[in-house]
Structures are given as structure tokens and as C-alpha cells.
Amino acid sequence: MYDVVIVGAGPAGLTAAMYCARGGKKTLVLGSIYGSQTAMGGLYENYPGFPEGINGIELSERMLAQAQRFGAENQTELVEKIVNLGDFFRLKTENWQYESKTIILAMGASHRPIGVPGEKELTARGVSYCVHCDGALFRNKSVALVGYGNGAARAILYLANIASRVHLISPKEKLVAEPVYLERIKSLTNYAATFGAQIAEIRGEEFVESVEFNVGGTPRSLKVEGVFVEMGMKPNVELAENLGLDMTSGGFVKINRLNQETSMPGVFAAGDMTGGRMQAATAVGAGASAGISALQYLG
């Protein structure tokens, strides 16, 4: 029987684990740090305390080491089901089961991929899902942005100040975004767009070299050094839904923003799966709040 079991090994989960373990509670983290968005995010130049930047894998490893220093345990198992048994919770994995008095959910959210050849192979080698994390790596270089909506519009404006050329490749017939974004985009001189495009492949040997796509059945090729994907986010909420937690209209876990409480006593949630600003720094803050709340709940 654990005092706290944390599902997810991203910055929110690891920060919560550090707080709970340091608070003297028997704490377990279920999940692999190498599967988190942070670990796959490449170089982080916007995380406080690292003027020269820090690789996402190293940042994750340091967070886990700090939590383990205070006694937190880590098992890289995938949780398949959580059952509320009244006085405690039972978490079932493929090979084992664990019991805990409280649960902190921190499974994050996954970027919706394009789903084309080369995308997975070149992730962190030119393919990125976060302009704020990796945009600066493409200063004075030509990049493609695949997506639509407000997220794509904000990414265009951000990248236009860094890259030499930003080319939007959108599956939609137009960029649907807030008018203020569209007006600003009109004034850009290093921006171009292709609408109604279907991405076929991202090519490159060690790093991205080009994007192959079709428009009206006509194949096209665009030489770029980076591809940013803004196809939206999908929160990893299956466990929360099966547990019966309340969800927001946007599909995120509904929480009290003051203390990270969910609709079920003893269950807290933090990080990208709760929506908001999807940044490592904000996930750390939410994880700290969830950890403190779990400590208070346990007494």
C-alpha cells in the first residue's frame, strides 16, 4: 500500500513525486521518463535555471533523480486500469497491481501527428511539435508548418521572427483563426501558404531535408530544414474517463485550479491533461500544487 501513486513521468508527475516523497509519504511513479513530451522535446532554452539550455532527456533524468533522492520509487509500467475501492485505489498494469491511498494523474497530452512516413523517424531531428521549445534552433533557416487554426497562426507569427522562410502547408482550404492573428500574418514578408494539401512524406537522411505533399492530385516538394506540426493536442485521459472523473467541454480532466483536485476525493491531476498552457514550467507548478494537496489530503 502506497500513500501516493503518480501515473505519468513527465515534469508534472515527477515534481509531484518529489514533493510527496520529501513530505515523508511512500510514493510511486508509474511511467517512463523517456516517453514524456519533455524527453522528446529536444533542447529546452526556455526552462528557468539553464542559460545555455538543457536537453529534454537530461531534464527528465534530473527530475527523476531528485524525486528518488527523497525516496520516490519508479516503475516503467503502463497503467491499464484504476479502480476506486472506497478507502484506497487499485492500479492494474499488464503484469502487476498496486494500491494507494491517493492518486495523482499526470499522463500529459499527445500532439496529434500527421501520420506520414518519416515523421516519427525524424522527430527531434527537424520534426518538432513545439515552436516555443525548438523554434530558435531554426534561426535564419527555411521551415514548414503543418496545421491549421489558432495554434498554427500563433506558430506562424512566432517562427516568422526567427526563420528565414515560413511555409504553411494546411489540409484545410483556409487558415481559420482569430482576426487579430490573420491581420498580423498579412504583413509578413517571409511567409507563404499552400491550402488543401495532403502531406505524403517527410524526407531526410539524418535530418529533415524536404516535405512531399499533393495539391489536387499534383505532387509537390518543398525543401526545408524543419517541420513544425500544429494539428492540435489530444489529452491522454482514457484512465480518467474510465475512473469516472468529470471532464471539460474540451476533453480535458476538470480540476479545481487552486489545488488540482478532480471530481473524485483522493484523486488529483496536473499537467497537460488538464489543459491550459502546455509548457514544462507550468507543468512543474501544477505538479507542485498537486503534491502539496495530496499531502494535505493524507494529513
N, C-alpha and C positions, 0 to 999 in steps of 0.2 A: 504494500500500500504506500503510494507516494502522496505527499502533500499537494504537489503541483505537477501536472504533466502538461508540457507545452508541445503543441502539434505545429511543426514548422521550424526550420532552422535558418531563417533569414534574419535581418537586423532586428526586427520587432521581437521575434521569438527568443533570440539569443540575449537581447537586453533584458527581457522579462526573466529569463533564466538566471541571469547574473544577479538581479535584484532579489529574486526569491531564494536562491542558494545563499547569498550573502546575508539574507534575513534569517537563516537557520532552518529553512524548510527543505525537506527531502524533495529534490527537483529532478525531473527527467525531461530531456528534449528528444522528441521523436522526429527524425528527418535528417537529410544530408545537407550540409552547408554547400556542397558543390552543385546542388540542384536549385539553389535560390537565384532570384533575379540579380541580386548583388554580385554573387560569384561569377555570373555570366556577363556582367556589365562592362568588362574591360577596365580601363583606367578611370578612376574617380578623382577628378580635380576639384570637385565642389563639396567634398566631405570635410568638415572642420578638423583642424589639427594636423593636416598633411599638406604643407605648402607646395610640395613637389608632386602631389597626387599619390594615390595608392591603388594598387590593383585590387579589383573586387574580391578575388580569391584570397589574397592576403588579409584584407579587411575582415572577411568572414572567419578566417582561421584565427585571427587575433581575438575577435569577439567570442568565439567558442572557447579559446584557451582561457580567457578571463572568467567566463562562467564556470568552467571546470576548475579553475583555481579555488573557487569558493565551494566546490563540492557538487556542482551540477553534473548529471550523467547525460550521455548522448548515445542513442541507438539509431542507426540509419535505416529504420524500418518504416514502411509506408502504412499509415493507419487506414484501415478499410471501413471501420465502423466504430461509433461511440454510442454507448448505451447508458442512459440515466437510470441508476438503480436506487434512487432516493437519497441515501446518505453518502453515496460515492458514485463514481463513474467508472465504467469498464471500457477500455480501448482495445480493440482487436486488430492485430496485424496479421499478415499471412502466416506467420509461424508462432506467434505468441500472443499473450494478452496482459494488459497492465491495468492496475486500479489506482484511482486517485481521488482525493477529496475535492480538488478543484481542477478546472481545465482552462488553459489559455490557448485560443485558436489564433494561429498566425501563419496560415498557409499561403498568404500572398495572393497575387493575381498574375495571370499569364497574358503576355502580349499575343494577340491573335496573329498568327503567322500568315504569310502569303500562301505557303504550301506548294512551293515550286522547287525543282532541282537546284541545288547549290546554296539554297538559303541556310539550311542547317549547317552545312559543311563550312560556310564562310562567316558564320556568326562569330563576332569578336575579331574578325579579320576583314572588316569592311562592312559587314552587315550589322546594323545596330537597331535597337528598339527604344533608344532614349537619346534625343538630341541634346538635352542638357548634360548628360553624362559624357557623351562622346563627340559632340559637335566640334569642340575645339581641336580635336585631332585631325580635322579635315580643313584646317585653315588654308585658304588660297587653293583649294582643290575643287574639282567638279564632283557633285554628288547628286544622287537621285532620291526622291522621296516618294514612297508608295503609300497611298492612303486617300483619305477624304475627311471632310468635317472640320470641326474646330481644332481638333488635335493636329491635323495636317496643316491648317492655316497658321497656327502658332509655331509649328516647326519650321514652316517656310520663312516666316519673319525672323526667327532665331538664326537659322542657318544662313540667311542672306547676308547677315553681318559678319559671317565667318568664311564661308566658302566662296570660291570664285564664280561658281555657277550652281544654281539650284534648279533641278528639273523635276516637276511634279508629274508622276505617272499615276493616273487615277482610273479605277474601274467605273467610276460614275461619269455622268455626262457633264457635270459641272462641280465646282467646289462649293459645297453648301456650308456656309459658316456665317458667323455674326458679321453684320455690315461693317463694323469698325475694322475687322481683320481684312475684309475684302478691299476696302478703300486703301489700306496701307500697302497691300500686296500690289495694287495697281501702280504704285510709284516705284516699285523695284525695277532696277535695270539689269540685274543678273539672274532673272527668273524666267522660266518658260514652263509650259504645261502641255500635257497630252491627255485628253479625256477619252473615255470609252476604250481604255486599253486593258488588255489581258496579259498579265506577266506570264512568260513562258519559262524563263530560266535566269538565274544569276550566275555568271561565269567568272572564272578566275583560277589561277593555279594556287598560289599561297595566299593571295589577297584578291579582293574584288577588282575585276577589270571591265566588266560590262553587264548591262541588263538587256535581255532579249524579251520583246513583247510584240503583240499583234494588235493592230487597229483596223477594224473592219475586214479582217482576214488577211491584211497585208503585214508581213513580218517586218519588224524594225529592230535596230540595235543602237544602244546608247552607251558610249564609253564613259565610265565614271570610276572613281576610286572608293566611293562609299555609297551604301544603300540604306536609307532610314525607313523603317516600317512604322506607319501610323494607321493601322487597321482597327484600332480600338483595343480595349482591355477586357479580359474575361476573368472575374474574380473566382478563385478556387473555393467555392462554397458548398460543394456537394455534401461534405460531412456535416456542415452546419444545417443545411436543409433537412437532411435525414434525421438530425437530432431534434428538429422541430423549432429552431430558432426563428425569430421574426426577421424578415428581410426588408430592405428598402425597395422603392419602386425601380431603382436602377440595378437591382440584383445583388447588392452588397449586404453584408451582415449588419443589421441595425444595432447600434450601440448608443449608450449614453456617453457623449464626448467628454464629459467631465471625469469619468472613471473607467471607461472601456467596458462597462457592464453590458451584457446581452440581455435578452428577454428571459433567460433561464438563470436562476440563482446558482452561483458557483461556476458559471461559465463566462469568461471574458474573451474579448477579441481585439486584435490590434494589427496595424499594418495595412497593406494594400487591399486586403479582402474586406475592409470596412470603408473603402473609398477615400475621397479627399486627395491631398497632394501625394502622389506616389513617388516619394523620394526616400532615400536611405535615412536621411537626417530626421524626417518626420516619423518614419517607422520606429526609429530609436526612441523618440519622445513618447510615442504611443505605447511601445513595449515597456518603457519605464513605468508609465501610468498603470498599465495592466498588471505589472508585477507588484506594485505597491498596493493596488486594490485587492489582489489575491492574498497578500499578506494580511491586510486588514480583515478580509473575509474569514481567514483562518484564525484570526485572533492572535 
